């Protein structure tokens, strides 16, 4: 399989860390670029100011903390990457970004931060597997 663009959705969980290791290895072997994606919660439209602005700042700060961890790992490995932080439904956003960024592979963790959302396989991972035509490498 010829891969030039890998989507790596991350959330700070142990499976995301393992997926990052796998994406780095594939990217180094294939000379591929990584699209580092963190999907944050959306800001409700009816929240109003100043609450909406304060929540957006809080969510943006949290997203930056997550991205910073993975940014360092990708830089240390010498992998070419682009960072994206997008608000929305996690599964839907991953599929949309993979298409928009013309990725050939999605590498993601088996579960996210919340084990309650999926007993065997995380709900976002489950959504992605069923909604994308792309190959998805699920890492434990």
C-alpha angles and dihedrals in degrees: 000000000000110000124181101158126039124188112216112187111193137185106172096264126131092252089053089053090052091046089052091055090051094046091050091052093049093044092051092048095046099034087238130158121236125223103210108206132186116182111206127192114274121246110246110248096225096051096101130204138333089015095057092051093047092049091048090052091049093048092045092051090050092048091050090053091053094045093047091062093053094038089062093050094050092046092049090052092050093238120155108238146164124211126223131178113189131174120226147069106338100225095042093046093051091053092046094048092046089057096041092049093045094236120177096199138028117208113190143154121265092236136015131218094294114067089183093071094066128015099201103008125020115258094238091050090048091051092049093049091054099040106044129072089206125098111263122203108203113200127197 
